[in-house]
Amino acid sequence: MESRNVLGTPLEICCKAPMTGFYRTGSCETGPDDRGVHTVCAQVTAEFLQFTRAQGNDLGTATPYFPGLKPGDRWCLCAGRWLEAQQAGVAPPVILAATHGATLNIVSLALLRAHALPHEVP
């Protein structure tokens, strides 16, 4: 069955460089093993990277298994962490067409639209 985005259309690729997604396919697909619900395709910002590092998840530092992210990179974020960032005023912009529909169980479409990249708002 084809995955759907928050707009109800086929889920688009979020990013392949760096390769993102819980399953590292470039897509924000989810499944029963994805307890963090890595479904929000976002374009990370310096403010978000600082915020998530302070929360104990350093996405900006490279490791042998992870390239490290820099502002402007797209990445499949945990829906709950994105919502925490939004509540803290540092939510990165969202790519709606690449954000999995399962996100709507955690974040409203109205809130996602309010944080969508300008050319992404339908």
Secondary structure as GFF3:
##gff-version 3
##sequence-region A 1 122
A	DSSP	beta_strand	38	43	.	.	.	ID=ss1
A	DSSP	alpha_helix	46	54	.	.	.	ID=ss2
A	DSSP	beta_strand	74	78	.	.	.	ID=ss3
A	DSSP	alpha_helix	79	87	.	.	.	ID=ss4
A	DSSP	three_ten_helix	96	98	.	.	.	ID=ss5
A	DSSP	three_ten_helix	101	105	.	.	.	ID=ss6
A	DSSP	alpha_helix	109	114	.	.	.	ID=ss7
A	DSSP	three_ten_helix	118	120	.	.	.	ID=ss8
###
